[in-house]
Structure formats: C-alpha cells, structure tokens
Amino acid sequence: MSAAALSAVVAKAAGPVQVPVPPLRPDYVPPKPKQAFEKMIDEARLDGKTGFYVMDVNSGEVLQEHKAHIGLPPASVVKALTALYAIDVLGGEHRFETKILGTGYLDGGTLNGDLILCGGGDPELTTDGLGDLSKQLVELGVTSITGKLLVWGTSLPFSDRIDRNQPEHVAYNPAISGIMLNRNRIRFEWVRKSGGYDLNLDARSGRYTADVTVAKISAEERMGTVYTYNDLGGTDGWSVAKAALGKGGARWLPTRQPLAYAGEVFRAVADQNGLILPEAEIVESLPDESFIMAKRESPTLAKILKDMLKYSYNLTAESVGMAATAKRLGRPVSYVNSAKEMNRWTRERFGVSGIEMRDHSGLGDSSRIAPNSLATLLADPWSRETLVPLIKLKAVGLANGTVKKWAKTGTLHYASGLAGYVEMPNGRLLSFAIFSVDFDRRTRADLKGSERPPGAKSWAQRARHLQNRLINHWATL
C-alpha cells in the first residue's frame, strides 16, 4: 500500500481532527465573575450575611452596595443614630439635673420634714456627685432632719436590665432608672488570704467611697459557671466561683436595685460630711409641695454623647434616648417604646425606612437597620455637621494618600458593624454602613453563660479586617 493510501486509512480511523462544540442552551446564562468586594467577603469567612452601602454625601451618587436593603443587627453602631436623636430633640446644651428636695421648713439647722433625693436621669452621676450634693446641704447649715430620707427615680421607667440574653454579671447590662449612680454598677474587689478571700462591694469614685450592703456576694467551691445572681427581696445576691478569683482583683458588677443603691450611698457620703440621715425609703411620686435644697447639673449633652460614642456606654444611650422621647411625647415611656419613637423620628426627619430599633444602645440582637437607610441618613448635611465633631478622627495612610475616617463601631458575638464617614485622598467625602452577622453561630453560642463564646473573638477580628479592606477598596474606585 502506498504511503498516501495508508495515511488516508489512518485519518479515517481517527475520525475528524476537530469536534464541533454543541450549541448553548437558550436559557443558559454564564456566571458573572465576582467583583473585588465579593471576593473580600468570601475571604473573610464570616458566613451568615454581610451588607454594605457607600455613597457620596455631596452628589448622592452610590459608589457600591451589597445586600444593602436587608435589615441586620447594628450593635453599638446605633449609638450614632441615638446621638442624633438626642441632639435634635434636647439640644447639645441640655443638662440633666439631680436635686435634693425638702418638705416642711428649716428651723435653724433642722429640716422639719422629709429630704428627697430626686433623680433626673443623669447618666454621669457618681458617688462624688452625691457627696457634693450632701456637702451643699451642710453648707446650707443643715445638721439634721425630723422626717424621712426618700428616693425618687421614676423620671425614667425602671427596667432591671437592658437585654436579657447577656451574661448575668456583665456591667454593661445594668438596670435602667431615673437615678443611675456610677452607671448602675457596684465595684467588687477580692483579696486572697489564708483560708479564703476577703470580698468587698463598694461605690467609689474619685473623692468618695461608700461600702454597699444592698448587694451581697459569696465565694463558692464549684466548677463551670463563674457568677450566679439571685434577687434576695430587694438585695442583689451574687456568688462567684473561687477557682476563677486567683490571687486578687476587681471588677464592676451591675446592680438591679439602683434606687436603693443610690439611697444607701447618699446616706453614707452625707455621714462623711457630718450629716446624719435615716435609712432611705423609695417613693413612686413626689410631694405636692417641696423646695430645692441642693442641685447638681450634668455636663452638656454634647459632652455626654462624645464620651458615649468613644466608650460605647449602653446605659448612657438608653438614658439620653428615653429623655428625648419623654420630651417628644410629654411623658416617659419604656426603653422599648422609646426606641419605637426614635424609629418614627427617623422616618419623619429623614424620610428613610428600614430602621427598626428595639433599644437605643444596640445591645440586643432583635434590632434591624438596613445599610442603605443608615448611610442615607448619615449623608444628610445636618447629620454630618452634628455627628462628625462627636466622633474621634482616625487617619489611615494608603499608597495613594491618606483616608480620614469618622465612624462608630459595633460588636456583638458574631455580629459586627461600622458606619460613619470617610474622606478619600482626593477629598471626596463618603457616608457608609457595613453590617455582618452569623445568626446560626449566635444561636449555637451560649450567650448568657459566657462573656466570650469560642470563636467569637476571631470572627470579630475577621469582620473588622473586612471593614478595613472595603474602605481601602473604595479609595481605589
């Protein structure tokens, strides 16, 4: 057989050199390549949901968004919204007042009547503040009273805690009331000694310290739960596992008896100033006739809010939010109903929906804010002019210049947020909101039993890293 014939036979046996590509299905849509921010979200390994929205505050142009209409838990990011609400309703120069009222009349150094510690919802009241009030009485010449020492604190409705899903002993989840002494916290100190520990509960600030009996604590031989709590009929009953105490230390515990706590401490500091008073009694209403004997004013609301945003004080957020609502409605309401009024305010003031808060601090995870709603609200000129002076500026250097950032963070276990403003290297000012949450991990975690469930810390670190990557990415757009 010739070479040419052999070649033809081999070609026929091998079939055609190129196989034709089958035609695509009419309904086939090739997948879109992932955008850079989507790859960042995947690489963060947060699971759950992440949404963000970023816009130019001057032009209103939306630079990027991702699942921006989904409501997610904002955590402490909502304190920025609460600050705007309080400023708008109360004014930046507003001050909270704590008063000492008297009934009857003064006869020389004796008050023939009752003495009333009257709370005005001041979130900055300390033991020093009560000491100064008692000193004013002494300087007025008061040496004794014939009536009772009364405590009134219903200017804000009482709640024994902000969120019921938090560990029992964390100081950032105290009671809410019209008197909030030392942020409704009691200092617990322990020192190891032969055969056990010396345990002490007190109310201390810079110049005054008072021992506390309205709370009790004992050290127990047990494993597992570190702190337990029981209401002992008007007294906080704590126990702590000895194995967790070590050589010694101190921490703050929340009080669920804020009015009794304030009354006991006021009586103690008055005694230190030479004024002997009877044990305090709590009253629900004020007498028809009384007169002011001493008064203490808080710092301005603007100063209080600046500290709140810096240190993320939950009780401050609830108190200023409730105070704003009390002024809007003409009466105090619970913090849950007050948050609903703040939601209404956002719709009326800015015309945005997608904000459904259940508190003013973000401590609970049932609140929802859509990233596009918050970023749009923040882009409002009044919001920007009001909020930027209250938030600490952070500057981040990039290859193409410096990014300036004014933002509020928020962190719960397996939930993280960041919102505020960034000024890009070219001077462009953006408002933004980023929220991430993994509800499955939150459900599985023992939130009430642990201050730090396994994996929560690393999850939060990855969430913060994602937030920084997104901001840096926006600087390149």
Solvent accessible surface area in square Angstrom, and as a share of the most:
residue,aa,sasa,rsa
1,M,176,0.79
2,S,70,0.45
3,A,87,0.68
4,A,80,0.62
5,A,42,0.33
6,L,100,0.50
7,S,70,0.45
8,A,64,0.50
9,V,83,0.48
10,V,91,0.52
11,A,62,0.48
12,K,176,0.75
13,A,90,0.70
14,A,84,0.65
15,G,31,0.30
16,P,109,0.68
17,V,150,0.86
18,Q,153,0.68
19,V,124,0.71
20,P,112,0.71
21,V,135,0.78
22,P,102,0.64
23,P,129,0.81
24,L,139,0.69
25,R,155,0.56
26,P,146,0.92
27,D,107,0.56
28,Y,91,0.35
29,V,121,0.69
30,P,85,0.53
31,P,115,0.72
32,K,183,0.77
33,P,121,0.76
34,K,116,0.49
35,Q,98,0.44
36,A,49,0.38
37,F,8,0.03
38,E,51,0.23
39,K,109,0.46
40,M,22,0.10
41,I,29,0.15
42,D,75,0.39
43,E,104,0.46
44,A,10,0.08
45,R,151,0.55
46,L,4,0.02
47,D,97,0.50
48,G,50,0.48
49,K,89,0.38
50,T,7,0.04
51,G,0,0.00
52,F,0,0.00
53,Y,24,0.09
54,V,0,0.00
55,M,18,0.08
56,D,10,0.05
57,V,16,0.09
58,N,120,0.61
59,S,82,0.53
60,G,38,0.36
61,E,93,0.42
62,V,58,0.33
63,L,32,0.16
64,Q,27,0.12
65,E,77,0.35
66,H,36,0.16
67,K,105,0.44
68,A,2,0.02
69,H,139,0.62
70,I,64,0.33
71,G,28,0.27
72,L,3,0.01
73,P,0,0.00
74,P,0,0.00
75,A,1,0.00
76,S,19,0.12
77,V,0,0.00
78,V,0,0.00
79,K,0,0.00
80,A,3,0.03
81,L,1,0.00
82,T,0,0.00
83,A,0,0.00
84,L,0,0.00
85,Y,0,0.00
86,A,0,0.00
87,I,26,0.13
88,D,55,0.29
89,V,23,0.13
90,L,24,0.12
91,G,27,0.26
92,G,21,0.21
93,E,135,0.60
94,H,59,0.26
95,R,107,0.39
96,F,8,0.03
97,E,55,0.25
98,T,1,0.01
99,K,54,0.23
100,I,0,0.00
101,L,14,0.07
102,G,0,0.00
103,T,23,0.13
104,G,52,0.50
105,Y,137,0.52
106,L,67,0.33
107,D,87,0.45
108,G,71,0.69
109,G,23,0.22
110,T,38,0.22
111,L,0,0.00
112,N,43,0.22
113,G,15,0.15
114,D,37,0.19
115,L,0,0.00
116,I,0,0.00
117,L,1,0.00
118,C,13,0.08
119,G,3,0.03
120,G,29,0.28
121,G,1,0.01
122,D,2,0.01
123,P,1,0.01
124,E,30,0.13
125,L,3,0.01
126,T,46,0.27
127,T,0,0.00
128,D,19,0.10
129,G,2,0.02
130,L,0,0.00
131,G,0,0.00
132,D,49,0.25
133,L,0,0.00
134,S,0,0.00
135,K,98,0.42
136,Q,63,0.28
137,L,0,0.00
138,V,54,0.31
139,E,125,0.56
140,L,93,0.46
141,G,34,0.33
142,V,3,0.02
143,T,87,0.51
144,S,42,0.27
145,I,22,0.11
146,T,89,0.52
147,G,25,0.24
148,K,105,0.44
149,L,1,0.00
150,L,19,0.09
151,V,0,0.00
152,W,38,0.13
153,G,2,0.02
154,T,48,0.28
155,S,32,0.21
156,L,7,0.03
157,P,40,0.25
158,F,116,0.49
159,S,24,0.16
160,D,35,0.18
161,R,36,0.13
162,I,5,0.02
163,D,20,0.10
164,R,146,0.53
165,N,74,0.38
166,Q,20,0.09
167,P,1,0.01
168,E,53,0.24
169,H,16,0.07
170,V,1,0.00
171,A,20,0.16
172,Y,95,0.36
173,N,1,0.01
174,P,2,0.01
175,A,0,0.00
176,I,1,0.00
177,S,1,0.01
178,G,0,0.00
179,I,2,0.01
180,M,0,0.00
181,L,0,0.00
182,N,9,0.05
183,R,40,0.15
184,N,0,0.00
185,R,54,0.20
186,I,2,0.01
187,R,44,0.16
188,F,0,0.00
189,E,53,0.24
190,W,25,0.09
191,V,83,0.47
192,R,139,0.51
193,K,108,0.46
194,S,115,0.74
195,G,86,0.82
196,G,18,0.17
197,Y,34,0.13
198,D,74,0.38
199,L,51,0.25
200,N,59,0.30
201,L,13,0.07
202,D,1,0.01
203,A,0,0.00
204,R,82,0.30
205,S,38,0.25
206,G,74,0.71
207,R,154,0.56
208,Y,23,0.09
209,T,62,0.36
210,A,3,0.03
211,D,98,0.51
212,V,11,0.07
213,T,82,0.48
214,V,16,0.09
215,A,3,0.02
216,K,104,0.44
217,I,29,0.15
218,S,48,0.31
219,A,23,0.18
220,E,71,0.32
221,E,143,0.64
222,R,61,0.22
223,M,164,0.73
224,G,66,0.64
225,T,79,0.46
226,V,58,0.33
227,Y,16,0.06
228,T,49,0.28
229,Y,34,0.13
230,N,91,0.47
231,D,88,0.46
232,L,102,0.51
233,G,78,0.75
234,G,37,0.35
235,T,30,0.17
236,D,0,0.00
237,G,9,0.09
238,W,11,0.04
239,S,15,0.10
240,V,1,0.00
241,A,4,0.03
242,K,57,0.24
243,A,78,0.61
244,A,54,0.42
245,L,8,0.04
246,G,38,0.37
247,K,171,0.72
248,G,39,0.38
249,G,30,0.28
250,A,47,0.36
251,R,66,0.24
252,W,67,0.23
253,L,2,0.01
254,P,0,0.00
255,T,0,0.00
256,R,9,0.03
257,Q,25,0.11
258,P,3,0.02
259,L,22,0.11
260,A,32,0.25
261,Y,0,0.00
262,A,0,0.00
263,G,0,0.00
264,E,43,0.19
265,V,0,0.00
266,F,1,0.00
267,R,90,0.33
268,A,30,0.23
269,V,0,0.00
270,A,0,0.00
271,D,75,0.39
272,Q,97,0.43
273,N,37,0.19
274,G,56,0.54
275,L,0,0.00
276,I,113,0.57
277,L,6,0.03
278,P,53,0.33
279,E,128,0.57
280,A,36,0.28
281,E,81,0.36
282,I,85,0.43
283,V,35,0.20
284,E,134,0.60
285,S,82,0.53
286,L,62,0.31
287,P,51,0.32
288,D,150,0.78
289,E,145,0.65
290,S,50,0.32
291,F,75,0.31
292,I,93,0.47
293,M,16,0.07
294,A,4,0.03
295,K,84,0.36
296,R,51,0.18
297,E,84,0.38
298,S,2,0.01
299,P,46,0.29
300,T,24,0.14
301,L,0,0.00
302,A,33,0.25
303,K,101,0.43
304,I,1,0.00
305,L,0,0.00
306,K,100,0.42
307,D,29,0.15
308,M,0,0.00
309,L,13,0.06
310,K,126,0.53
311,Y,117,0.45
312,S,37,0.24
313,Y,57,0.22
314,N,14,0.07
315,L,7,0.03
316,T,0,0.00
317,A,0,0.00
318,E,0,0.00
319,S,0,0.00
320,V,0,0.00
321,G,0,0.00
322,M,2,0.01
323,A,17,0.13
324,A,0,0.00
325,T,0,0.00
326,A,23,0.18
327,K,127,0.54
328,R,84,0.31
329,L,63,0.31
330,G,68,0.65
331,R,139,0.51
332,P,60,0.38
333,V,20,0.11
334,S,42,0.27
335,Y,34,0.13
336,V,55,0.32
337,N,75,0.38
338,S,0,0.00
339,A,0,0.00
340,K,96,0.41
341,E,10,0.05
342,M,0,0.00
343,N,3,0.02
344,R,103,0.38
345,W,4,0.02
346,T,0,0.00
347,R,102,0.37
348,E,115,0.52
349,R,90,0.33
350,F,35,0.14
351,G,66,0.63
352,V,16,0.09
353,S,79,0.51
354,G,33,0.32
355,I,3,0.01
356,E,74,0.33
357,M,0,0.00
358,R,94,0.34
359,D,5,0.03
360,H,0,0.00
361,S,0,0.00
362,G,0,0.00
363,L,12,0.06
364,G,7,0.07
365,D,38,0.20
366,S,64,0.41
367,S,0,0.00
368,R,76,0.28
369,I,0,0.00
370,A,4,0.03
371,P,0,0.00
372,N,28,0.14
373,S,9,0.06
374,L,1,0.00
375,A,0,0.00
376,T,55,0.32
377,L,1,0.00
378,L,1,0.00
379,A,10,0.08
380,D,40,0.21
381,P,78,0.49
382,W,64,0.23
383,S,0,0.00
384,R,49,0.18
385,E,118,0.53
386,T,22,0.13
387,L,1,0.00
388,V,37,0.21
389,P,83,0.52
390,L,16,0.08
391,I,16,0.08
392,K,140,0.59
393,L,82,0.41
394,K,115,0.49
395,A,68,0.53
396,V,62,0.36
397,G,63,0.61
398,L,44,0.22
399,A,120,0.93
400,N,90,0.46
401,G,31,0.30
402,T,65,0.38
403,V,1,0.01
404,K,80,0.34
405,K,28,0.12
406,W,34,0.12
407,A,20,0.16
408,K,10,0.04
409,T,73,0.42
410,G,3,0.03
411,T,70,0.41
412,L,19,0.10
413,H,41,0.18
414,Y,11,0.04
415,A,0,0.00
416,S,2,0.02
417,G,2,0.02
418,L,6,0.03
419,A,2,0.02
420,G,1,0.01
421,Y,0,0.00
422,V,0,0.00
423,E,51,0.23
424,M,10,0.05
425,P,45,0.28
426,N,122,0.62
427,G,48,0.46
428,R,70,0.26
429,L,30,0.15
430,L,0,0.00
431,S,0,0.00
432,F,0,0.00
433,A,0,0.00
434,I,1,0.00
435,F,1,0.00
436,S,2,0.01
437,V,1,0.00
438,D,7,0.03
439,F,67,0.28
440,D,96,0.50
441,R,61,0.22
442,R,15,0.05
443,T,115,0.67
444,R,175,0.64
445,A,21,0.17
446,D,96,0.50
447,L,28,0.14
448,K,120,0.51
449,G,51,0.49
450,S,34,0.22
451,E,76,0.34
452,R,158,0.58
453,P,3,0.02
454,P,127,0.80
455,G,46,0.44
456,A,7,0.05
457,K,110,0.47
458,S,49,0.31
459,W,1,0.00
460,A,9,0.07
461,Q,86,0.38
462,R,49,0.18
463,A,0,0.00
464,R,102,0.37
465,H,112,0.50
466,L,1,0.01
467,Q,9,0.04
468,N,71,0.36
469,R,78,0.28
470,L,0,0.00
471,I,8,0.04
472,N,56,0.29
473,H,26,0.12
474,W,2,0.01
475,A,13,0.10
476,T,100,0.58
477,L,103,0.51
